Amino acid sequence: EPDLIRDVLVVNAHQFKKGRALQRARQLLGNGLLTNEGESHLRQRRMIQPAFHRARIAEYARSMVEFADKMSNNWRDGDVLDIDKEMMHLTLQIVAKTLFDAVVDNEADKIGKSMSDLVALFNYLLLPFSEWLQKLPLPHSRRFARARDTLNSVIYGIINERRASGEDRGDLLSMLLQAQDENDGATMTDEQVRDEALTLFLAGHETTANALTWTWYLLSQNTDKEAELHQELDKLLAGRTPTFDDVPRLKYTEAVLAESMRLYPPAWAIGRLALEEHQIGGYHLPAGSLVLMSPYVTHRDPRHWTEAEKFAPERWLDHGVKEASQKYTYFPFGGGIRRCIGESFAWTEGILTLATLAQRWKLRLMPEQKIGLSAMMTLRPKYGMRMIAEARALART
């Protein structure tokens, strides 16, 4: 029930903490923004927030379009593409460049594979005593260690290079390195910077990549909606690449993305642990109770959505995302004090990359491609997403 979701995430958020899943994720992410709690979390959030202000995102927009346009130029008519991997590659490059001023083109696939391995092993972290199982020479433990070591090598390399140069590039990494505790003036250790960087690498590319992958799938299955998208792009952009100023005008593009995240929200489940006894919806929750909320379930509930299973971007033209989010019938970015800090970044990235690529390309599902859900840390396509690139007539002129 949306009212009960709001109760847990907003009204009585102080009575709950992150669920066991994200507590266990500390084995990977350390005490980054996603896993930390209490005053420490609020302090981290205040420190990182300026990196996601509107003026910053306007600067990031150029890189978002640049990388999407580069990918578009590399595609060829008739190419068979692993779209889930393509979108992971794209969003990883964008996050690395915009937040850390790092170019990871040559390492993107290696980083992406390590990220994928860690996400695939996430359910393993939920097993009882997983922190002890990791110390045994088991196949899962070795894969986890290899993936973690790869990511640590890349991220510590970026940190070391920046510390050595002492350069303030005005990005998130510079903010982290220069941050000082307001009480004792202490700066962040390399390990603390690593925790924040890895958290944002993972959260900043994994979720948007999945949203875009499911968007391409839905467009391929609903060619009438795809035609409306192309009509908007052709009219507003007329063959040029989009800019940050185009974002509020690309209303149908935003609607397509919003509807995709309604049907396939990347963060498909949110867990909270009750810190104390709580009454909710007539039920008594003892302290320590686990409360699960699922955007996937709520977003498809016919009590809140007309033709809930139908892909209908036009529903967002009548009432916006903000209205539905306030009612908690739609919450792909969570809610309350732990609402995703990069939400505006993600919307801008999704709209601009979709507009850049869809202006020139249609993607068609391979006939033998199976569709299934892999519900782990995020909602991934279980069997990948192989699609055929089809150049649009406009792009050939």
C-alpha positions as CSV (number, residue, x, y, z in Angstrom):
1,E,0.0,0.0,0.0
2,P,1.4,3.4,-1.0
3,D,0.5,5.0,2.4
4,L,2.3,2.2,4.3
5,I,5.4,2.6,2.0
6,R,5.4,6.3,2.8
7,D,5.1,5.5,6.5
8,V,8.3,3.5,6.4
9,L,10.3,5.6,4.0
10,V,9.3,9.1,5.0
11,V,7.0,9.6,8.0
12,N,8.7,7.2,10.4
13,A,12.0,6.7,8.6
14,H,13.9,7.2,11.9
15,Q,12.4,4.0,13.2
16,F,14.0,1.9,10.5
17,K,17.4,1.2,9.1
18,K,18.7,-0.5,5.9
19,G,17.7,-4.1,5.4
20,R,20.0,-7.1,5.7
21,A,20.9,-7.1,2.0
22,L,22.6,-3.7,2.1
23,Q,24.2,-4.5,5.5
24,R,25.8,-7.5,3.9
25,A,26.8,-5.3,0.9
26,R,29.3,-3.7,3.2
27,Q,31.6,-6.6,2.3
28,L,31.8,-5.1,-1.1
29,L,31.0,-1.4,-0.8
30,G,32.4,-0.7,2.7
31,N,30.7,2.3,4.4
32,G,29.7,4.2,1.3
33,L,26.6,6.3,0.9
34,L,24.4,3.3,0.0
35,T,25.3,1.2,3.1
36,N,26.0,3.8,5.8
37,E,23.5,4.8,8.5
38,G,22.6,7.6,10.9
39,E,24.6,10.9,11.3
40,S,27.5,9.5,9.3
41,H,25.2,8.9,6.3
42,L,23.7,12.4,6.5
43,R,27.2,13.9,6.7
44,Q,28.2,11.9,3.6
45,R,25.1,13.0,1.8
46,R,25.7,16.7,2.5
47,M,29.3,16.4,1.3
48,I,28.4,14.6,-2.0
49,Q,25.2,16.5,-2.8
50,P,26.9,19.5,-4.6
51,A,28.2,17.1,-7.2
52,F,24.5,16.5,-8.3
53,H,23.3,20.1,-8.3
54,R,21.7,21.3,-11.5
55,A,24.6,23.4,-12.7
56,R,26.9,20.4,-12.4
57,I,24.5,18.1,-14.2
58,A,24.3,20.6,-17.0
59,E,28.1,20.3,-17.4
60,Y,27.9,16.5,-17.3
61,A,25.3,16.5,-20.0
62,R,27.9,17.2,-22.7
63,S,29.8,14.0,-21.8
64,M,26.6,12.0,-21.7
65,V,25.8,12.9,-25.2
66,E,29.4,12.6,-26.4
67,F,29.7,9.0,-25.3
68,A,26.3,8.1,-26.6
69,D,27.1,9.7,-30.0
70,K,30.4,7.8,-30.1
71,M,28.6,4.5,-29.5
72,S,26.0,5.4,-32.1
73,N,28.8,6.0,-34.7
74,N,30.3,2.6,-33.9
75,W,27.0,0.7,-34.6
76,R,26.4,-0.6,-38.2
77,D,23.1,-1.4,-39.9
78,G,22.4,-5.1,-39.2
79,D,24.8,-5.4,-36.3
80,V,23.7,-8.0,-33.6
81,L,24.3,-6.2,-30.3
82,D,24.3,-7.4,-26.7
83,I,22.4,-4.3,-25.7
84,D,22.7,-5.0,-22.0
85,K,26.5,-5.0,-22.3
86,E,26.4,-2.0,-24.6
87,M,24.4,0.0,-22.1
88,M,26.6,-1.1,-19.2
89,H,29.7,0.0,-21.2
90,L,28.1,3.3,-22.1
91,T,26.9,4.3,-18.6
92,L,30.2,3.2,-17.0
93,Q,32.1,5.5,-19.3
94,I,29.7,8.3,-18.4
95,V,30.0,7.9,-14.6
96,A,33.8,7.6,-14.8
97,K,34.2,10.8,-16.8
98,T,31.5,13.0,-15.2
99,L,32.1,12.1,-11.5
100,F,35.8,11.2,-11.5
101,D,37.2,12.8,-14.7
102,A,38.6,9.4,-15.7
103,V,38.6,7.9,-19.1
104,V,38.1,4.2,-18.8
105,D,37.4,3.3,-22.4
106,N,40.1,0.6,-22.6
107,E,39.2,-0.8,-19.2
108,A,35.4,-0.4,-19.4
109,D,34.7,-4.0,-20.4
110,K,37.0,-5.3,-17.7
111,I,35.4,-3.1,-15.1
112,G,31.9,-3.9,-16.4
113,K,32.6,-7.7,-16.1
114,S,33.8,-7.3,-12.6
115,M,30.7,-5.3,-11.7
116,S,28.6,-7.9,-13.3
117,D,30.3,-10.7,-11.4
118,L,29.8,-8.8,-8.1
119,V,26.1,-8.2,-8.8
120,A,25.7,-11.9,-9.8
121,L,27.3,-12.9,-6.5
122,F,25.1,-10.5,-4.5
123,N,22.6,-13.2,-3.5
124,Y,25.5,-15.2,-2.2
125,L,26.3,-12.4,0.3
126,L,22.8,-12.9,1.7
127,L,23.6,-16.4,2.9
128,P,24.0,-16.9,6.7
129,F,27.6,-16.4,7.7
130,S,28.6,-15.3,4.2
131,E,31.4,-13.2,5.7
132,W,33.0,-16.4,7.0
133,L,32.2,-18.4,3.8
134,Q,34.2,-15.8,1.9
135,K,37.3,-16.8,3.7
136,L,37.1,-20.4,2.4
137,P,38.6,-21.3,-1.0
138,L,35.2,-21.8,-2.7
139,P,34.5,-20.9,-6.3
140,H,32.1,-18.1,-5.4
141,S,34.7,-16.6,-2.9
142,R,37.5,-16.7,-5.5
143,R,35.3,-14.9,-8.1
144,F,34.2,-12.3,-5.6
145,A,37.8,-11.7,-4.6
146,R,39.0,-11.4,-8.2
147,A,36.2,-8.9,-9.1
148,R,36.8,-6.8,-6.0
149,D,40.5,-6.7,-6.6
150,T,40.0,-5.6,-10.2
151,L,37.8,-2.7,-9.1
152,N,40.0,-1.7,-6.2
153,S,43.0,-1.6,-8.6
154,V,41.2,0.8,-11.0
155,I,39.7,3.0,-8.3
156,Y,42.8,3.2,-6.1
157,G,44.7,4.0,-9.3
158,I,42.4,7.0,-10.0
159,I,42.7,8.2,-6.4
160,N,46.5,7.9,-6.4
161,E,46.8,9.7,-9.7
162,R,44.7,12.6,-8.4
163,R,46.5,12.8,-5.0
164,A,49.8,12.9,-6.8
165,S,48.7,15.7,-9.1
166,G,47.0,17.7,-6.3
167,E,44.7,19.1,-9.0
168,D,41.2,20.3,-8.2
169,R,39.1,19.4,-11.3
170,G,35.9,20.5,-9.7
171,D,34.4,16.9,-9.8
172,L,33.2,14.6,-7.1
173,L,36.5,13.0,-6.6
174,S,38.1,16.4,-5.9
175,M,35.3,17.1,-3.4
176,L,35.9,13.8,-1.6
177,L,39.7,14.3,-1.4
178,Q,39.3,17.8,-0.1
179,A,36.5,17.1,2.3
180,Q,37.1,17.8,6.0
181,D,35.2,16.7,9.1
182,E,33.4,19.7,10.5
183,N,34.3,18.7,14.1
184,D,38.0,17.7,13.9
185,G,39.1,18.8,10.4
186,A,40.1,15.2,9.5
187,T,40.2,14.4,5.8
188,M,39.0,11.2,4.2
189,T,41.4,8.2,4.0
190,D,41.9,6.5,0.6
191,E,39.7,3.6,1.9
192,Q,36.9,6.0,2.7
193,V,37.2,7.7,-0.7
194,R,37.3,4.2,-2.3
195,D,34.0,3.2,-0.6
196,E,32.2,6.3,-1.9
197,A,33.7,6.0,-5.4
198,L,32.9,2.3,-5.7
199,T,29.3,2.9,-4.4
200,L,28.7,5.6,-7.0
201,F,30.4,3.6,-9.8
202,L,28.0,0.7,-9.1
203,A,24.8,2.7,-8.4
204,G,25.5,5.2,-11.1
205,H,25.9,2.9,-14.0
206,E,24.2,-0.4,-13.1
207,T,20.7,1.1,-12.6
208,T,20.7,3.4,-15.6
209,A,22.1,0.7,-17.9
210,N,19.3,-1.7,-16.8
211,A,16.6,1.0,-17.3
212,L,17.9,1.7,-20.8
213,T,18.1,-2.0,-21.7
214,W,14.5,-2.7,-20.7
215,T,13.5,0.5,-22.5
216,W,15.0,-0.8,-25.8
217,Y,13.1,-4.1,-25.2
218,L,9.8,-2.4,-24.6
219,L,10.2,-0.1,-27.7
220,S,10.9,-3.2,-29.9
221,Q,7.7,-4.8,-28.7
222,N,5.6,-1.6,-29.1
223,T,6.5,-0.1,-32.4
224,D,3.6,2.4,-32.3
225,K,5.1,3.9,-29.2
226,E,8.6,3.8,-30.8
227,A,7.1,5.7,-33.8
228,E,5.8,8.4,-31.4
229,L,9.3,8.7,-29.8
230,H,10.9,9.1,-33.2
231,Q,8.4,11.7,-34.2
232,E,9.3,13.8,-31.2
233,L,13.0,13.4,-31.7
234,D,12.8,14.3,-35.5
235,K,10.7,17.3,-34.8
236,L,12.7,18.8,-31.9
237,L,16.2,17.7,-32.8
238,A,16.0,17.5,-36.6
239,G,19.2,15.5,-36.8
240,R,21.4,17.3,-34.3
241,T,22.5,15.8,-31.0
242,P,20.5,16.8,-27.9
243,T,21.7,19.2,-25.2
244,F,20.9,19.8,-21.6
245,D,18.4,22.5,-22.6
246,D,16.5,20.0,-24.6
247,V,15.7,17.7,-21.6
248,P,12.6,19.5,-20.4
249,R,11.3,19.7,-24.0
250,L,11.7,15.9,-24.7
251,K,8.5,15.1,-22.9
252,Y,7.7,11.9,-24.7
253,T,11.2,10.7,-24.3
254,E,11.0,11.2,-20.6
255,A,7.6,9.4,-20.6
256,V,9.1,6.4,-22.4
257,L,11.8,6.2,-19.7
258,A,9.4,6.7,-16.9
259,E,7.1,4.0,-18.2
260,S,10.0,1.6,-18.6
261,M,11.0,2.1,-15.0
262,R,7.4,1.6,-13.9
263,L,7.4,-1.9,-15.5
264,Y,11.0,-2.8,-14.9
265,P,12.3,-0.7,-12.0
266,P,16.1,-1.3,-11.7
267,A,15.8,-1.1,-7.8
268,W,13.0,-3.7,-7.7
269,A,12.9,-4.2,-3.9
270,I,13.7,-2.0,-0.9
271,G,14.2,-3.5,2.6
272,R,14.1,-1.9,6.0
273,L,14.7,-3.3,9.5
274,A,12.5,-2.0,12.4
275,L,14.7,-0.5,15.1
276,E,11.8,-0.6,17.6
277,E,8.3,-1.8,17.8
278,H,6.0,-0.2,15.2
279,Q,2.3,-0.3,14.2
280,I,1.7,-0.2,10.5
281,G,-1.6,-0.8,8.7
282,G,-3.1,-2.5,11.7
283,Y,-0.1,-4.9,12.1
284,H,2.3,-5.0,15.0
285,L,6.0,-5.1,14.0
286,P,8.4,-6.3,16.7
287,A,11.8,-4.7,16.8
288,G,14.1,-6.4,14.3
289,S,11.2,-7.1,11.8
290,L,12.1,-7.0,8.1
291,V,9.9,-4.8,6.0
292,L,10.0,-5.3,2.2
293,M,8.6,-2.9,-0.3
294,S,8.7,-3.6,-4.0
295,P,8.4,-1.0,-6.7
296,Y,8.0,-3.8,-9.2
297,V,4.8,-5.0,-7.4
298,T,3.4,-1.5,-6.6
299,H,4.0,-0.2,-10.1
300,R,2.0,-3.1,-11.6
301,D,-0.9,-2.9,-9.1
302,P,-4.2,-2.4,-11.0
303,R,-5.6,-0.5,-8.1
304,H,-3.2,2.3,-8.8
305,W,-2.6,2.0,-12.5
306,T,-5.0,1.7,-15.5
307,E,-4.0,-1.2,-17.7
308,A,-1.1,-1.8,-15.3
309,E,0.7,-4.4,-17.5
310,K,0.5,-2.3,-20.6
311,F,3.5,-0.2,-21.9
312,A,1.8,3.2,-22.2
313,P,4.2,6.2,-22.0
314,E,1.3,8.6,-22.7
315,R,0.0,8.1,-19.2
316,W,2.9,10.3,-18.0
317,L,1.8,13.2,-20.3
318,D,-1.3,13.6,-18.2
319,H,0.3,13.5,-14.8
320,G,4.0,13.8,-14.1
321,V,6.5,11.7,-12.3
322,K,6.6,14.1,-9.3
323,E,2.9,13.6,-8.6
324,A,3.1,9.8,-8.7
325,S,6.3,9.8,-6.6
326,Q,4.7,11.9,-3.9
327,K,1.8,9.4,-3.7
328,Y,4.3,6.5,-3.6
329,T,2.5,4.6,-6.3
330,Y,5.8,5.2,-8.2
331,F,9.1,5.1,-6.5
332,P,11.9,3.7,-8.7
333,F,14.4,5.9,-6.8
334,G,13.2,5.1,-3.3
335,G,12.0,7.9,-1.0
336,G,12.6,9.9,2.1
337,I,16.0,10.8,3.4
338,R,17.5,7.9,1.6
339,R,16.0,8.7,-1.8
340,C,18.6,8.2,-4.5
341,I,21.0,11.2,-4.5
342,G,21.7,10.8,-8.2
343,E,18.1,10.8,-9.4
344,S,18.4,14.0,-11.4
345,F,21.7,12.7,-12.9
346,A,20.0,9.5,-13.9
347,W,17.0,11.2,-15.5
348,T,19.2,13.5,-17.5
349,E,21.5,10.6,-18.5
350,G,18.6,8.4,-19.5
351,I,16.8,11.0,-21.6
352,L,19.9,12.3,-23.4
353,T,21.4,8.9,-24.2
354,L,18.0,7.5,-25.3
355,A,17.4,10.6,-27.5
356,T,20.9,10.4,-29.0
357,L,20.7,6.7,-29.9
358,A,17.0,6.4,-30.8
359,Q,17.3,9.3,-33.2
360,R,19.5,7.2,-35.5
361,W,18.6,3.6,-34.6
362,K,15.8,1.1,-34.1
363,L,16.6,-2.0,-32.2
364,R,14.9,-5.3,-33.0
365,L,14.9,-8.3,-30.6
366,M,16.6,-11.4,-32.0
367,P,14.0,-14.0,-32.8
368,E,15.4,-16.6,-30.5
369,Q,16.0,-14.2,-27.6
370,K,14.4,-15.4,-24.4
371,I,13.1,-12.9,-21.9
372,G,13.3,-13.4,-18.2
373,L,14.0,-11.5,-15.0
374,S,17.1,-11.8,-12.9
375,A,16.1,-10.1,-9.6
376,M,19.3,-9.6,-7.7
377,M,20.7,-6.3,-6.5
378,T,19.1,-4.8,-9.6
379,L,16.5,-6.1,-12.1
380,R,18.6,-7.5,-15.0
381,P,17.5,-9.4,-18.1
382,K,18.1,-13.1,-17.1
383,Y,19.3,-14.2,-20.6
384,G,20.9,-10.9,-21.8
385,M,19.3,-8.8,-24.5
386,R,20.6,-9.5,-28.0
387,M,19.1,-7.1,-30.6
388,I,19.6,-6.2,-34.2
389,A,20.5,-2.6,-35.1
390,E,18.4,-1.1,-37.8
391,A,19.5,2.4,-39.1
392,R,16.7,4.8,-39.4
393,A,16.0,6.5,-42.7
394,L,16.6,10.0,-41.2
395,A,20.2,8.9,-40.2
396,R,21.0,7.9,-43.8
397,T,20.1,11.2,-45.4
